Amino acid sequence: MPLLSVQDLKIHFPVRGGWLGRATDVIKAVDKVSFDVEEGCTVGLVGESGSGKSTVARALLKLTPATSGSVTYLGRDILPMTEAEFRPLRKDMQMVFQDPIGSLNPRMTVESILGEPLEIHAKEMNREARREVSAGLLKKVGLPEDALHRYPHEFSGGQRQRIGIARALAVKPRFLICDEPVSALDVSVQAQILNLLKDIQAELDLTLLFIAHDLAVVRHMSDHIVVMHHGKVVEQGDADELCENPRHDYTRKLLDAVPELI
Ligand SMILES: Nc1ncnc2c1ncn2[C@@H]1O[C@H](COP(=O)(O)OP(=O)(O)OP(=O)(O)O)[C@@H](O)[C@H]1O
């Protein structure tokens, strides 16, 4: 049984504008998308801006309601679940965002940022225990312990993404959704963050959904790749096979956009 199975997922948004702001049309942001994520593997979701990748990610965490279809996690369809039913799974499924500065509260120290998910999901921990866990998380992502007392703006983009990853790991998730985790970073820093994610995945036995618009980055990270275009899956398969023998013109176009290494 796959850890996560997405079947015929549709997410349509009404376009308002007609008489009295009535819905006149729909945007098919996600249109009959299906893919599986096996435990311990990385599935890459690739496509240009607007292809529907983030909308899929948000639906997996029930942040955006689905129009139809199913999302099965550990054999249970999460879409009909109430918030209370979903809460334990929310702990299991964590997200790393594209923009680390936008997703880290600038008024909170790193200690508070890392302690917050523990306050929510590990209520039995006192402040001392939370600080100890947070210091361990910083070490895991390659930051010094004194970072605990500093604020997000005091770090570089790459370091902030390390903090974002540490926050996602705080509650010991099994499944990590990384939505364009390196596209806001300098090229020189991107490889460091990608390698960190790979090392952490191996160490903690994590399953990853890795979302990006850059097929080279997605191939580097993934076992299986799902190519999205205008809300639909146009092709999916083994990462190397798909990149070496693309069957769809759109996949070829994405491959052509990958810069040649000189
Ligand atoms: N809440 C919303 N209401 C209306 N339209 C939306 C909403 N969220 C997303 N969309 C539309 O759905 C489509 C897919 O957007 P989405 O952000 O999922 O694409 P993406 O592939 O992740 O692109 P990017 O990498 O630029 O975020 C776009 O046309 C977008 O404008």
The ligand as an SDF file (V2000), in Angstrom:
LIG
                    3D

 31 33  0  0  0  0  0  0  0  0999 V2000
   -7.4970   30.3430   -4.2840 N   0  0  0  0  0  0  0  0  0  0  0  0
   -7.5030   30.4340   -5.6220 C   0  0  0  0  0  0  0  0  0  0  0  0
   -8.5240   31.0390   -6.2820 N   0  0  0  0  0  0  0  0  0  0  0  0
   -8.5310   31.1130   -7.6300 C   0  0  0  0  0  0  0  0  0  0  0  0
   -7.5510   30.5980   -8.4140 N   0  0  0  0  0  0  0  0  0  0  0  0
   -6.5280   29.9820   -7.8170 C   0  0  0  0  0  0  0  0  0  0  0  0
   -6.4220   29.8720   -6.3950 C   0  0  0  0  0  0  0  0  0  0  0  0
   -5.2710   29.2040   -6.0910 N   0  0  0  0  0  0  0  0  0  0  0  0
   -4.6710   28.9180   -7.2690 C   0  0  0  0  0  0  0  0  0  0  0  0
   -5.4160   29.3930   -8.2910 N   0  0  0  0  0  0  0  0  0  0  0  0
   -5.0990   29.2480   -9.7280 C   0  0  0  0  0  0  0  0  0  0  0  0
   -4.8370   27.8690   -9.9780 O   0  0  0  0  0  0  0  0  0  0  0  0
   -3.8050   27.7220  -10.9370 C   0  0  0  0  0  0  0  0  0  0  0  0
   -2.7030   26.8600  -10.3850 C   0  0  0  0  0  0  0  0  0  0  0  0
   -1.9910   27.5820   -9.3870 O   0  0  0  0  0  0  0  0  0  0  0  0
   -0.8000   26.9390   -8.5190 P   0  0  0  0  0  0  0  0  0  0  0  0
   -0.3080   27.9980   -7.5750 O   0  0  0  0  0  0  0  0  0  0  0  0
   -1.2430   25.6580   -7.9510 O   0  0  0  0  0  0  0  0  0  0  0  0
    0.3190   26.6440   -9.6310 O   0  0  0  0  0  0  0  0  0  0  0  0
    1.8280   26.2650   -9.4010 P   0  0  0  0  0  0  0  0  0  0  0  0
    2.1560   25.2590  -10.4600 O   0  0  0  0  0  0  0  0  0  0  0  0
    2.0980   25.8880   -8.0090 O   0  0  0  0  0  0  0  0  0  0  0  0
    2.5630   27.6140   -9.7600 O   0  0  0  0  0  0  0  0  0  0  0  0
    3.5780   28.4890   -8.8420 P   0  0  0  0  0  0  0  0  0  0  0  0
    4.8310   27.6700   -8.7920 O   0  0  0  0  0  0  0  0  0  0  0  0
    3.7440   29.7650   -9.5970 O   0  0  0  0  0  0  0  0  0  0  0  0
    2.9000   28.6440   -7.5190 O   0  0  0  0  0  0  0  0  0  0  0  0
   -3.3700   29.1210  -11.3300 C   0  0  0  0  0  0  0  0  0  0  0  0
   -4.0600   29.4840  -12.4920 O   0  0  0  0  0  0  0  0  0  0  0  0
   -3.8200   29.9600  -10.1580 C   0  0  0  0  0  0  0  0  0  0  0  0
   -4.0700   31.2810  -10.5390 O   0  0  0  0  0  0  0  0  0  0  0  0
  1  2  1  0
  2  3  1  0
  2  7  2  0
  3  4  2  0
  4  5  1  0
  5  6  2  0
  6  7  1  0
  6 10  1  0
  7  8  1  0
  8  9  2  0
  9 10  1  0
 10 11  1  0
 11 12  1  0
 11 30  1  0
 12 13  1  0
 13 14  1  0
 13 28  1  0
 14 15  1  0
 15 16  1  0
 16 17  2  0
 16 18  1  0
 16 19  1  0
 19 20  1  0
 20 21  2  0
 20 22  1  0
 20 23  1  0
 23 24  1  0
 24 25  2  0
 24 26  1  0
 24 27  1  0
 28 29  1  0
 28 30  1  0
 30 31  1  0
M  END
$$$$
